[in-house]
């Protein structure tokens, strides 16, 4: 895991969400509601891609915020608020995936572009459709194709891609969330991009849906 040289004071000065969390620590209910408002949909979107179930993602997001609230009294700004939040989410998602694997439940999300915010997904879909200009893809098909390609990545690659593309996190922040080095994050993202490129190119050539890791 990377070691941050940023001081707690720096996080307070630079991160508005850290300042909100410090207000939560003092009992400000409005500050907590503001944090939930800022992160709820983003959190559910990432979690849905990690666990493959919308209802489970919503439950996990609630658990993330519950843990944040319970930890308020001992909170110390040792990282960006988003990094801390998604670290909790990553741990909960990992536990949920293990539980699903034990129960051998199978679920593939086929609801098109619901979940994550549209812009990054549409950009990836547009890039994918450009791989084969003579095969026109509509937006729904392209977004679904990209979602399923992301699901086909292994768990670590998927998390790195989601944080990089949809949360715009730096290598250092992703490393904090995943408890690995920035160099390892760079390697994960490089392999993930190669896999996505190959998967999407195969899809636009043949129409064969990407294989999904469950």
N, C-alpha and C positions, 0 to 999 in steps of 0.2 A: 504494500500500500504506500502511496506517495505521502511524504510528510510536508504539510503546508507551513510556510514561514509567515503567513499572515496572522496578525495578532487579533484577539477578540475585539479590540478597539477598532481595528480596521474594518472588520465585518459589520460592526455597528454603524460606522460612518458610511460604508459603501453599499450596504444591502438594506433596502427599505423593509423587506420581509423579516429580516432579523430584528429590526426595530419594532415591528408589529408583534413579533413573538415575545419580545421583552415587555411589551405592554400586556400581553396575555399573562405573562408571569406575575404581573401586578394585579391581575384580576379583571382586566378589560375585556368584557365579553364581545364588544363590537370589533375589537382587533382580531379576535379569533374568527368571528364570522367573516371578516374581510379576507383572512388567509384561506378559509374554506372556499370562499367565492373565487379567489384567484386561482386556486389549484385543483378544485374538485374535478372539473371536466378533463383537465390535462392528465390528472392522476388516473381517472377511470379509463381514459383512452389508452395510456401506456399499459396499465394492468390488464386490460382486455386483450391486448396483443400478447401479453406474457402468459395468461392462463386460459385464453380461448373461450371464456364465458363472460357475457356482459353482466349477468346477475352476480356472479362470483366477484367480478371486478368491482362492482358497486359495493358489495359487502366488504371487500378488502380495503377499498378507499375509506370507508367509514372506520374500519379498524385502524388505519394509518392515522386519521385525524384524532381518534380516541387516544392512541398512544402518544401523539404529540401533546394533547391536552393533559394527559396524566403526567407527562414528563415536565410540565411547565415550571414547577417549583425548583427543580434542579437544573433548568436549562442554562447552558453556557454557550455562547456563539463561537464554536470551534470550526465552523464551516459555513458556507452559504446556506441559507434556509432551504433552498431547493435541493441542495446536495444532501442535507440531513433528511429531508422529507423522502426523497427517492431512495435513500439508503434503507429506510424503514420499509418502503414499498417493495424494494428488491428482495429483502429478507422474507417478507410475508408472502410474496409471489413464489419464491423458491420453496417455501414450506407447503404452499397450496399445490404446486405442481407435483411435489412428492406424494401428497395425499391423493391427488387425482390418479397418479400412476399406480398407487397401491390399489385403488378401487377399479383401475382399468376402465375409466370412463373415456369415451371418445366424443370429441366435439369439434366441428369445423365451422368457423363463423363465415356465413355467406351473405351478410347483409350489406355488401357493397362498401360505401364510404362512410358508414357510421363509425363513431368512436373517436379516432384521432382527428385533430383539426385538419381541414381539407388541403391547405396550401402545400405543405411538404409532400403529402401523399400524391396530390395532383402533379406536382413537379416531377416526382419519381415516375409516375405513370406516363407523363408526357415523354420523358426520356426513354422509357421502355418502348413506347409506341414508335419512336424514331429509329429503333433498331431495325425495323422492317417496314420501310415506307410504303410498300405495295400492299400491306395488310392494315386496313383502317380499324382502329379500336375506338369504340365509344368510351365516354368517361367512366361509366359504371363498370364496364368490363375491365378497363385499364386499372381502375382503383382496386377492384376485387383481385385482379391478377397480382398487383403489387402486395396487397395484404397477405395473400396466400404464399407469395414468395418469401415475405418476411417470416411467416409462420414456419417456413421450411428451414430456417436457420437454426442452429443449436441455441440453447438458452442464453449462453454468454454473448454470442454474437448478436442475437436479437435484442438483448438489453442494451448493448453498446450502440447499436444502430438507432434504437428508439430514443435514447438520451441524446445522441449526436444530432439526429435529423429533426426530431420533434420537440426537444427541449433546448436545442442549440447549446449543449454543454461542451466545455473544453475537454481535452484529453485528461487534464488534471482533475476536473470535477467528476468526470466519469470514473476515473481511477479511484477517487474517494468513495463514490457510491458502491462500486463493485469490489473494493478492497484489493485492488491489483495495482501494478505500476502503470504510469502513462505509456511506457513502451509497449506493455502488454495490450493496452487499449488500442494503440495504433495498429498493432498486429491483428487484433480481433476485427477491427473495422476494415482493414485491408482484405482479409480473407472473406469477410461478409460481403464486401462490394464485388469481389470476384464471383462468389457464389450467386449473388443476386443477378449479376450481369449474365452469367451462363444460364440461369433458370429462366430469366425473362426473355432472353434471346431464343431459347428453345420453345417457349410458349408462343411467341409471335410467329415463329416458323411453322409450328405444327398444331397449335391450339391445345396442346396437352397441358393440363393443369399441373402446377407445381406440386411436388410431394410435400406433405405437411408433417413436421415432427410433432408427436403427441407424447 
